Amino acid sequence: MHPDIFAYNQQQAPGDKAICDLLAETIDSHLSEAENRIWHGHPVWFLDGNPIVGYKKLKHCVRLLFWSGQSFDESGLQKEGSFMAAEVRYTVISQVCLEDLQRWLGKARDIQWDYRNIVKRKGRLERLK
């Protein structure tokens, strides 16, 4: 895990830190080939420069975001924004279902939209995988 992500997690309240640590460890182990760093203020994992998954501490929860998550066909993920992202929000660590998370991470590797070039394409997304 990138040292900045470790520092991000350390700054959280104990309950939120536990969620962040579990997410980071699980993402790292299932996407070991992914680059990870703090991007726009929160932890994000990238494959070939394309954002795949990240999380962010919000006021009342920790939000886990999959950039291509709307294409996963998963009822546990909610639409986020006007592109292809989907999210799930956690308030306690017991809400994190590792089986779901691992399945979503597999789909995140296999199903990708090209966010890396979204500006160059003037806001139009293209499917990569």
HULIN-V91199 format. One record per residue. RES is the residue in three letters. SS is DSSP state (H for helix, E for strand, L for the rest). OMEGA is omega in degrees with one decimal (none if undefined). D_CENTER is the distance of its C-alpha to the mean C-alpha in Angstrom with 2 decimals. Layout:
# HULIN-V91199
res = (RES,RES)
ss = (SS,SS)
omega = (OMEGA,OMEGA)
d_center = (D_CENTER,D_CENTER)
This chain:
# HULIN-V91199
res = (MET,HIS,PRO,ASP,ILE,PHE,ALA,TYR,ASN,GLN,GLN,GLN,ALA,PRO,GLY,ASP,LYS,ALA,ILE,CYS,ASP,LEU,LEU,ALA,GLU,THR,ILE,ASP,SER,HIS,LEU,SER,GLU,ALA,GLU,ASN,ARG,ILE,TRP,HIS,GLY,HIS,PRO,VAL,TRP,PHE,LEU,ASP,GLY,ASN,PRO,ILE,VAL,GLY,TYR,LYS,LYS,LEU,LYS,HIS,CYS,VAL,ARG,LEU,LEU,PHE,TRP,SER,GLY,GLN,SER,PHE,ASP,GLU,SER,GLY,LEU,GLN,LYS,GLU,GLY,SER,PHE,MET,ALA,ALA,GLU,VAL,ARG,TYR,THR,VAL,ILE,SER,GLN,VAL,CYS,LEU,GLU,ASP,LEU,GLN,ARG,TRP,LEU,GLY,LYS,ALA,ARG,ASP,ILE,GLN,TRP,ASP,TYR,ARG,ASN,ILE,VAL,LYS,ARG,LYS,GLY,ARG,LEU,GLU,ARG,LEU,LYS)
ss = (L,L,H,H,H,H,H,H,H,H,L,L,L,H,H,H,H,H,H,H,H,H,H,H,H,H,H,H,H,H,L,L,L,L,E,E,E,E,E,L,L,E,E,E,E,E,E,L,L,E,E,E,E,E,E,E,E,L,L,L,L,E,E,E,E,E,L,L,H,H,H,H,L,L,L,L,L,E,E,L,L,L,L,L,L,E,E,E,E,E,L,L,H,H,H,L,L,H,H,H,H,H,H,H,H,H,H,H,H,H,L,L,E,L,L,L,L,L,L,L,L,L,L,L,L,L,E,L,L)
omega = (178.9,-179.6,179.1,176.6,175.0,179.8,177.1,-179.7,-179.1,-177.8,-175.1,173.2,-173.1,-179.8,178.4,177.6,179.2,177.4,-178.5,179.0,179.4,178.5,-178.3,-179.1,-178.5,178.2,179.2,-176.5,-178.1,176.3,-174.4,179.9,-175.4,170.2,177.0,-179.9,172.3,-178.1,-175.2,172.9,179.0,-176.4,179.5,175.9,-175.0,169.1,-177.8,177.3,-177.8,179.6,-175.3,-175.1,175.9,176.2,-177.1,173.9,173.1,-174.9,-173.9,-176.1,168.2,-179.4,173.5,-175.0,172.3,-175.3,-179.6,-171.1,179.2,178.8,-176.5,-176.0,-178.0,-178.5,-179.2,180.0,-179.4,177.5,178.6,175.0,-174.1,178.3,-174.6,-176.0,174.5,-173.5,167.5,-178.4,-177.9,174.1,175.9,-174.9,-178.8,177.4,-179.2,176.3,-176.4,178.6,177.4,-177.3,180.0,177.8,179.1,179.6,175.1,177.9,179.1,178.0,-172.3,-176.0,-177.2,169.3,-172.4,176.5,-178.0,-177.2,-176.1,178.9,179.3,-179.9,175.7,174.5,179.5,177.4,172.1,179.7,177.6,-175.0,none)
d_center = (14.11,14.84,17.45,15.89,12.79,15.51,17.41,14.66,14.42,18.23,18.69,17.35,19.88,20.44,18.78,15.56,15.78,16.12,12.92,11.03,13.12,12.54,8.75,9.36,12.32,11.03,8.23,11.11,13.63,12.23,11.07,13.97,14.81,11.71,12.44,10.51,11.71,11.77,11.41,12.89,13.17,9.87,7.97,6.16,6.90,9.41,11.91,15.25,14.13,11.76,8.18,6.09,2.35,2.66,5.13,8.64,12.00,13.90,17.58,17.67,14.32,10.88,8.37,5.05,4.03,4.57,7.06,9.64,9.23,12.74,14.24,13.26,16.16,14.75,16.50,14.04,11.55,12.99,13.43,12.09,14.23,16.68,14.81,12.78,9.52,9.17,8.07,9.53,11.21,12.81,16.10,17.30,16.12,18.24,16.03,13.35,14.68,14.01,15.58,13.25,10.09,11.90,12.99,9.71,8.65,12.14,11.87,8.87,11.45,14.31,13.45,12.55,13.82,15.14,13.44,15.06,18.42,17.96,20.37,22.86,22.89,23.45,20.46,20.84,18.06,19.19,17.87,17.52,17.39)
